[in-house]
Amino acid sequence: MRQRDPRTGRPVGAPAPAAAGSGGPLVVRGAHAWSAPPPAGPALVDGVRVGALVLHGFTGSPASVRPWAQGLHEAGAEVAVPRLPGHGTSVEDLDRSSWRDWYSLARADLHLLRARCDVVVVAGLSMGGALALRLAAREEDAVDALALVNPAVLLGDPRLAALPLLRLVRRSVPGVASDIAAPGRDEIGYDRVPLRALASFVELMAGVRADLSRVHQPVLVASSRTDHVVPPTSAARVREGVSSRDVRDVRLERSFHVATLDHDLPVVVEETLRLARDVAGDRAGTATGTRAGAPA
């Protein structure tokens, strides 16, 4: 008998059945998209509506970044945490998706948030960071700042060179989910990596690297000292490649790759809020100055 996933009761690796009446796949418990309007309390900056689009990583789920998003929401921001296509359901679903699907959904949610907010920060973990960088380069008027945690624009695994051949003989390889130093944490990710989707992710990263100089918004790059998934050269490439005048370098000393569920989560939230307040404060100051200089 095949082993069953304790969260869903389905055989491990089995395709997710369609949810009754939804027309879509059955999402693993805890892996759903999440969003929240601004809380009733004080705003991050008076008179400025701040939104945050928070993107999870490859083979992960919204569970990996929800505490990050909740911290921003509690401080006064509107937040949206999409579940990227193929994630949070089954490996087979991910195998049928591509970076264009992931980017398309992120872009759509960005513009929904932009329509309601004066300032939008796009935050991303790992592949979510790559998607955030592409949004900043290609949708520059909709993105005011970036907060990136262990952004993946390079993987550094020499075996990737053999990926085109490997895909011919294997469909997946062992997964890398839940690289977390703190015990008992789970990002609700897959235990296998489908190679077709991985090849698409590699294509995404190549495009993002080529676009880095087009990114001019303020950027926070937080990187873990110990990361078993993404090499330190990836965050370094981002810091050195963007055209932004404001590049904030934050080192996470106590966390592994999924730092948004790890010991340094408070640091990630605090530094993201600092960035958001600075950008929103500049926007408020500009608006005040414009009003003050307007003819009577």
N, C-alpha and C positions, 0 to 999 in steps of 0.2 A: 504493500500500500504506500502511495506517495505521501511524503510529509506535508502537513497542512500548515498554512500561515495562521498563527494564533489570533491575529488581528481581524482576519477576514473569513477564516474557515475554508478558503479555497486551497487546492493543491498548490504547493510552491511552484512558481513559474507559469501557472495556468493563466490564460487570458481572462481579463476581468469581464464578467457578463454585464450587459446593459442594465442600468438601474430602471426599475419599473416606472414608466411614465416620463422618464427624463430624456430618453433618446441618446444617452451618453453612457460612458463606462462607470462601473461601480468604483468609487473612490475609497481608498483605504482609510479606516478611521484615524482621524487626526491629521490627514494630509489635504484637507479641503482648503480652497482659497478662503481668504479672510479680508474683510475691510471694515472700517469704522469711520463715521463722520467725526468732526471735531468734538471733543468733549464739552460739557457745559461750563467748565471752569475757565480760568484765564488762558488767553492765547499765548503762543510762543512769543510773539511780538505784537503789541497792540496795533490794531488796524490792518494787520497783514494776515491773510489766510494762507497757511502753509500746508502743503500736501507732501506726502512721501510715498513713492512707489518702491516697494521692497521686493527684490527678486531672488529666488533661491537658485541653487546650483544644479549641475548635471547629475542625474539619477536621484536627486534629493526630492524635497517637497516643501510646501509652505511651512511645515512644522519647524524646519531648520532656521527660519528667520522670523517666525512669529513673535518670540520674546523681544527681539529688536524692534519690530513694528509696534508692539504694545508699549514699549518704553517711550517711543516717539509720540504715540497717541496720548498716553497719560500726561505728557508735557504740553499737549495742546494742538497736535497736528492731526489732520485727516490722513488716513493711511489706506493703502490698497496692497494686498499681497496675493497676486494671482498664482494659480496652479498652472504651470507651463504645460502645454500639450504633451501627452505621453508620460507624464510624471504622476506619482501617487496612485497609480492603478495597477499596471503590470508591465513587466519587461517587454512583452510583445507589443504593447501600446507604444512604448518608447521607440521600439525598433521600426515602427511605422511613421515616426515623426522626423522632423528635420529642424535645423536652426531657423529656417524661415518661418516655421510654425511658431516657434518659441518667441521669435522677435515680433511677429505680427501681433500676437496677443499682448506682449509687453507694450508695444507701440499704441495699441488701441486703448489699453488701460491708462497709459500716460496721458493721452489726449482727453480722456474722460476726466481725469484728475485736474488737468490743466484748465478745463472749462470752469471748474469750481474754485480754483485756488490762484492766488497772486504769485506765489513762489512754489516751485516743485523741486524737491530733492529726489533724485533717483539713487536708491541704495541697492547694492548687490553683493551677494556672496559667491565667490568662485565664478562659475559660468554666468551667474547673475551679474557679476561685475563686468564681464565681457559684453553682455547685452546692454548694460547701463552705458558703457563707453560708446557702443554703436549708436544708441539713442542720442547721446550728447553730440556725436559727430554728425548724425543725419537728421536729427530733429532739434537743432540747436535752440530754436526759439521757444521750445516747450520745456527745456531742461535748464534749471538755474544753478544746480550744483550736483556733485556726485559724492557718494560715500561708499567706498569699496572695501570689502574685507577679503583678503587673500584672492584678489582678482585673477582669473585664469585667462591669460593671453598666450602663455607658453606652458607646456606640460613637462618637457624635458626628458621624456621616456624614450630611449633610443629604439625601443620596439615599435614605436609609431611609424618608423620608416617602412616597416614590413606590413603595415595595416592593409594596403590594397591586396596583398597576397593572402594575408591571414583571413580576410573576409571571405575568401573563396573556400576555405576549409572549416571555418568556425563561425558561429553566429554570435557568440558572446564570450566574455572572459570574466573572471571573478571581479566583484565590485569593490568600491573604495568608500562606501558610505559610512557615516558616523565615526570619522577620525576626530575623536573628542577626548581630551585628557580627563575631564571630570567624569567620575563613574556614574552609571545609570542613566545616561542621556542617549537619546535616539532621534536622529533626524528623519526617520521613516523614509529611508531610501532603499534602493534595490540592491540585492546581493549579487547581481550580475550586470555587466555592462554590454549592451548590444553593440556590435561592431559597426553596423551601418549608421546608427545614431552617433557613435563616437567619431566616425569619419566626418559626419556633418558638423560636429562640434569643432573638430580640427579646422575645417573650412571656415567656420565662424571666427575662430581665433586669428587665422591668417588675415582675414578681412579687417578685423579690429586693429591688429598691429599696423596695417597699412594706413589706417585712418587716425591713428593716435594724434598726429599733429593738428588734426581738425578740432580736437577737444580743447576748448578755451575756458570753460567754466571752472570755478573753484572745485578742487578735488581733494578728498580725504582718502588716503591709501593706508589701510591698517593691515599689517602682515604679522603672522605668527612666527616666532623664532623657530619653532618645530612644526613642520607641516609635512605630512607623509603623502600628500596628494599633489600639491602645486609647488614647484621649486621657488626659492627666493628671487631668482632672476625674473620671474613673471611680474611681481610687484615692482621690481627695479625698472623693468622695461616701461611700465606704465608711468612711473614717476619721471623718468627721463624723456619719455616720448611725447607727452602731452604739451600743449602750448600754454597751459594755464599759468597765470602769474601766482596764483594761490594754490600751492600743492602742500598738503599737510601729511607729514610722515609720522605715523603712529606705529610703534612696535608693541606687539602683544607677547608678553613674556611667559604666560602661564597656560596658553591655549594651543591646541592643535588646529587642524584645518577649519573645522566648523566652529570657529570662535564665537559665533552668535548663539551657541548653546553651551559655551564653555566658561572657564573661570573669568575670562576677560570681557564677558558680556557687558558689565557695567561701564567699562572703559569705552567699548564700541558705542553704546547708547549715549554716554556723556559727550564724546567727541562728535558724534553725528548731530546732537542737539546744539553743540557749540557752533558747528558749521551752519546749520539751518538758521540759528539766531543771527549770526553775522550777516548772512546773505539777506535774510528778511529785514534786518535792521538797516542795511544799505538801501533796500527797496523803500522802506518807510521814510528814510531820510531824503531820498531822491524825490519821493512824492511830496513831502513837506516843503522841500526847496522849490519844487515846481509851483506848488500852490502859493508859496510866499512871494515868488517872483512874478506871478501872473498879474496882468494889468487890472486895476480896479474897475 
